[in-house]
Amino acid sequence: MKIRLEQEKDYLEVEELVRNSFWNIYRPGAFEHYIVHQLREDKCFLDDLAYVIEDNGKIIGHINYSTGCIDYGNEKIDAVVLGPIAIDKDSQNQGLGSKLIEFTLTIAQDEFPFVFVIGDEHYYQRFGFESASKYNLYLEGTDVNEENPFFMIKIFDVSKLRKDTGIFHNPEVFNVDENEVDEFDKRFEYKEKLVLEGQLE
């Protein structure tokens, strides 16, 4: 088992991994594999932080980073966001996601002052992420008067943070058209979309 940079030859296998990992989890079907596909063609993509875990020639884990921006009203600055991250369903709950996150954060800390993530606060706290609202930073579309625990930041250089309120915007490729996703899905084996309890939408 090894962690290595993603290569072009991995693209389809990675997209299938991401699709299978997220299918029917947060919504009927999945968008994440399409986002991964679109990211690679976008200037926001950080290819030096796109890693996979390979086990006996099979990719069982994948992580991406990309560049969004913080809007301070009078200025916009670039900011890095972690995700999507995916682990093969048969290999979950074995610490592989943690290995990918820790490995890539070690690289990121030499390049960036901080990294954002959107996800389960109980999971990401173990890696040093904390609520971004503590630093007056909020995710676009959320209430700046409320804490949004799912929007988190890991700080490597606190001197690079401003004290005024900033709104973080994900890269544009995260805003997907469901019809485009359906068309993209024709490349893969058919999977039924299901409405399940606990989905976000």
Contacts in CASP RR format, 6 or more apart in sequence:
PFRMAT RR
TARGET T0000
AUTHOR 0000-0000-0000
METHOD contacts of the structure
MODEL  1
MKIRLEQEKDYLEVEELVRNSFWNIYRPGAFEHYIVHQLREDKCFLDDLA
YVIEDNGKIIGHINYSTGCIDYGNEKIDAVVLGPIAIDKDSQNQGLGSKL
IEFTLTIAQDEFPFVFVIGDEHYYQRFGFESASKYNLYLEGTDVNEENPF
FMIKIFDVSKLRKDTGIFHNPEVFNVDENEVDEFDKRFEYKEKLVLEGQL
E
1 53 0 8 1.000
1 54 0 8 1.000
1 55 0 8 1.000
1 56 0 8 1.000
2 53 0 8 1.000
2 54 0 8 1.000
3 51 0 8 1.000
3 52 0 8 1.000
3 53 0 8 1.000
3 54 0 8 1.000
3 99 0 8 1.000
3 100 0 8 1.000
3 103 0 8 1.000
4 51 0 8 1.000
4 52 0 8 1.000
4 54 0 8 1.000
5 47 0 8 1.000
5 48 0 8 1.000
5 50 0 8 1.000
5 51 0 8 1.000
5 52 0 8 1.000
6 14 0 8 1.000
6 47 0 8 1.000
6 50 0 8 1.000
6 51 0 8 1.000
6 52 0 8 1.000
6 62 0 8 1.000
10 52 0 8 1.000
10 59 0 8 1.000
11 37 0 8 1.000
11 40 0 8 1.000
13 59 0 8 1.000
14 36 0 8 1.000
14 52 0 8 1.000
14 59 0 8 1.000
14 62 0 8 1.000
15 33 0 8 1.000
15 36 0 8 1.000
15 37 0 8 1.000
15 188 0 8 1.000
16 33 0 8 1.000
16 188 0 8 1.000
17 59 0 8 1.000
17 60 0 8 1.000
17 61 0 8 1.000
17 62 0 8 1.000
17 86 0 8 1.000
17 88 0 8 1.000
18 30 0 8 1.000
18 32 0 8 1.000
18 33 0 8 1.000
18 36 0 8 1.000
18 62 0 8 1.000
18 84 0 8 1.000
18 86 0 8 1.000
19 30 0 8 1.000
19 32 0 8 1.000
19 33 0 8 1.000
19 185 0 8 1.000
19 188 0 8 1.000
19 191 0 8 1.000
20 88 0 8 1.000
20 89 0 8 1.000
21 32 0 8 1.000
21 86 0 8 1.000
21 87 0 8 1.000
21 88 0 8 1.000
21 89 0 8 1.000
22 29 0 8 1.000
22 30 0 8 1.000
22 31 0 8 1.000
22 32 0 8 1.000
22 33 0 8 1.000
22 84 0 8 1.000
22 86 0 8 1.000
23 29 0 8 1.000
23 30 0 8 1.000
23 191 0 8 1.000
24 30 0 8 1.000
24 193 0 8 1.000
24 194 0 8 1.000
24 196 0 8 1.000
24 199 0 8 1.000
25 199 0 8 1.000
26 199 0 8 1.000
26 200 0 8 1.000
26 201 0 8 1.000
27 199 0 8 1.000
27 200 0 8 1.000
27 201 0 8 1.000
28 193 0 8 1.000
28 194 0 8 1.000
28 195 0 8 1.000
28 196 0 8 1.000
28 199 0 8 1.000
29 191 0 8 1.000
29 193 0 8 1.000
29 194 0 8 1.000
31 176 0 8 1.000
31 178 0 8 1.000
31 181 0 8 1.000
32 84 0 8 1.000
32 86 0 8 1.000
33 184 0 8 1.000
34 176 0 8 1.000
34 180 0 8 1.000
34 181 0 8 1.000
34 184 0 8 1.000
34 185 0 8 1.000
35 84 0 8 1.000
35 173 0 8 1.000
35 174 0 8 1.000
35 176 0 8 1.000
36 62 0 8 1.000
36 64 0 8 1.000
36 84 0 8 1.000
37 184 0 8 1.000
38 173 0 8 1.000
38 176 0 8 1.000
39 45 0 8 1.000
39 64 0 8 1.000
39 66 0 8 1.000
39 171 0 8 1.000
39 173 0 8 1.000
40 47 0 8 1.000
42 66 0 8 1.000
42 171 0 8 1.000
42 172 0 8 1.000
42 173 0 8 1.000
44 66 0 8 1.000
44 67 0 8 1.000
44 68 0 8 1.000
44 171 0 8 1.000
44 172 0 8 1.000
44 173 0 8 1.000
45 64 0 8 1.000
45 66 0 8 1.000
46 64 0 8 1.000
46 65 0 8 1.000
46 66 0 8 1.000
46 67 0 8 1.000
46 80 0 8 1.000
48 107 0 8 1.000
49 63 0 8 1.000
49 64 0 8 1.000
49 65 0 8 1.000
49 104 0 8 1.000
49 107 0 8 1.000
49 108 0 8 1.000
50 62 0 8 1.000
50 63 0 8 1.000
50 64 0 8 1.000
50 65 0 8 1.000
51 62 0 8 1.000
51 63 0 8 1.000
51 100 0 8 1.000
51 103 0 8 1.000
51 104 0 8 1.000
52 59 0 8 1.000
52 61 0 8 1.000
52 62 0 8 1.000
52 63 0 8 1.000
53 59 0 8 1.000
53 60 0 8 1.000
53 61 0 8 1.000
53 62 0 8 1.000
53 87 0 8 1.000
53 96 0 8 1.000
53 97 0 8 1.000
53 99 0 8 1.000
53 100 0 8 1.000
54 60 0 8 1.000
55 91 0 8 1.000
58 88 0 8 1.000
59 88 0 8 1.000
60 87 0 8 1.000
60 88 0 8 1.000
60 90 0 8 1.000
60 91 0 8 1.000
60 96 0 8 1.000
61 85 0 8 1.000
61 86 0 8 1.000
61 87 0 8 1.000
61 88 0 8 1.000
61 91 0 8 1.000
61 96 0 8 1.000
61 97 0 8 1.000
61 100 0 8 1.000
62 84 0 8 1.000
62 85 0 8 1.000
62 86 0 8 1.000
62 100 0 8 1.000
63 82 0 8 1.000
63 83 0 8 1.000
63 84 0 8 1.000
63 85 0 8 1.000
63 86 0 8 1.000
63 97 0 8 1.000
63 100 0 8 1.000
63 101 0 8 1.000
63 104 0 8 1.000
64 82 0 8 1.000
64 83 0 8 1.000
64 84 0 8 1.000
64 85 0 8 1.000
65 80 0 8 1.000
65 81 0 8 1.000
65 82 0 8 1.000
65 83 0 8 1.000
65 104 0 8 1.000
65 108 0 8 1.000
65 115 0 8 1.000
66 80 0 8 1.000
66 81 0 8 1.000
66 83 0 8 1.000
66 171 0 8 1.000
66 173 0 8 1.000
67 78 0 8 1.000
67 79 0 8 1.000
67 80 0 8 1.000
67 81 0 8 1.000
67 171 0 8 1.000
68 78 0 8 1.000
68 79 0 8 1.000
68 80 0 8 1.000
68 81 0 8 1.000
68 168 0 8 1.000
68 169 0 8 1.000
68 170 0 8 1.000
68 171 0 8 1.000
69 76 0 8 1.000
69 77 0 8 1.000
69 78 0 8 1.000
69 79 0 8 1.000
69 168 0 8 1.000
69 169 0 8 1.000
70 76 0 8 1.000
70 77 0 8 1.000
70 79 0 8 1.000
70 137 0 8 1.000
70 166 0 8 1.000
70 167 0 8 1.000
70 168 0 8 1.000
70 169 0 8 1.000
71 166 0 8 1.000
71 167 0 8 1.000
71 168 0 8 1.000
71 169 0 8 1.000
72 162 0 8 1.000
72 164 0 8 1.000
72 165 0 8 1.000
72 166 0 8 1.000
73 166 0 8 1.000
79 114 0 8 1.000
79 116 0 8 1.000
79 168 0 8 1.000
80 108 0 8 1.000
80 112 0 8 1.000
80 114 0 8 1.000
80 115 0 8 1.000
80 116 0 8 1.000
81 115 0 8 1.000
81 116 0 8 1.000
81 117 0 8 1.000
81 118 0 8 1.000
81 168 0 8 1.000
81 170 0 8 1.000
81 171 0 8 1.000
82 101 0 8 1.000
82 104 0 8 1.000
82 115 0 8 1.000
82 116 0 8 1.000
82 117 0 8 1.000
83 117 0 8 1.000
85 97 0 8 1.000
85 100 0 8 1.000
85 101 0 8 1.000
87 96 0 8 1.000
87 97 0 8 1.000
87 100 0 8 1.000
98 126 0 8 1.000
98 127 0 8 1.000
101 127 0 8 1.000
102 127 0 8 1.000
105 115 0 8 1.000
105 127 0 8 1.000
105 154 0 8 1.000
108 115 0 8 1.000
108 156 0 8 1.000
109 156 0 8 1.000
112 156 0 8 1.000
113 155 0 8 1.000
113 156 0 8 1.000
113 157 0 8 1.000
113 159 0 8 1.000
113 160 0 8 1.000
113 161 0 8 1.000
114 153 0 8 1.000
114 154 0 8 1.000
114 155 0 8 1.000
114 156 0 8 1.000
114 157 0 8 1.000
114 160 0 8 1.000
114 161 0 8 1.000
115 153 0 8 1.000
115 154 0 8 1.000
115 156 0 8 1.000
116 132 0 8 1.000
116 137 0 8 1.000
116 151 0 8 1.000
116 152 0 8 1.000
116 153 0 8 1.000
116 168 0 8 1.000
117 124 0 8 1.000
117 129 0 8 1.000
117 152 0 8 1.000
117 153 0 8 1.000
117 154 0 8 1.000
118 139 0 8 1.000
118 150 0 8 1.000
118 151 0 8 1.000
118 152 0 8 1.000
118 170 0 8 1.000
119 150 0 8 1.000
119 151 0 8 1.000
119 152 0 8 1.000
120 150 0 8 1.000
121 129 0 8 1.000
121 131 0 8 1.000
121 149 0 8 1.000
121 150 0 8 1.000
121 152 0 8 1.000
124 152 0 8 1.000
125 152 0 8 1.000
127 154 0 8 1.000
128 154 0 8 1.000
129 152 0 8 1.000
129 153 0 8 1.000
129 154 0 8 1.000
130 152 0 8 1.000
130 153 0 8 1.000
130 154 0 8 1.000
131 147 0 8 1.000
131 148 0 8 1.000
131 149 0 8 1.000
131 151 0 8 1.000
131 152 0 8 1.000
131 153 0 8 1.000
132 138 0 8 1.000
132 139 0 8 1.000
132 148 0 8 1.000
132 151 0 8 1.000
132 152 0 8 1.000
132 153 0 8 1.000
132 168 0 8 1.000
133 144 0 8 1.000
133 146 0 8 1.000
133 147 0 8 1.000
133 148 0 8 1.000
133 151 0 8 1.000
135 153 0 8 1.000
135 155 0 8 1.000
135 161 0 8 1.000
136 163 0 8 1.000
136 164 0 8 1.000
136 165 0 8 1.000
136 166 0 8 1.000
137 151 0 8 1.000
137 153 0 8 1.000
137 161 0 8 1.000
137 165 0 8 1.000
137 166 0 8 1.000
137 167 0 8 1.000
137 168 0 8 1.000
138 144 0 8 1.000
138 148 0 8 1.000
138 151 0 8 1.000
138 165 0 8 1.000
138 166 0 8 1.000
138 167 0 8 1.000
138 168 0 8 1.000
139 148 0 8 1.000
139 151 0 8 1.000
139 167 0 8 1.000
139 168 0 8 1.000
139 170 0 8 1.000
140 167 0 8 1.000
140 168 0 8 1.000
140 169 0 8 1.000
140 170 0 8 1.000
141 167 0 8 1.000
142 148 0 8 1.000
142 151 0 8 1.000
144 165 0 8 1.000
144 167 0 8 1.000
151 168 0 8 1.000
155 161 0 8 1.000
END
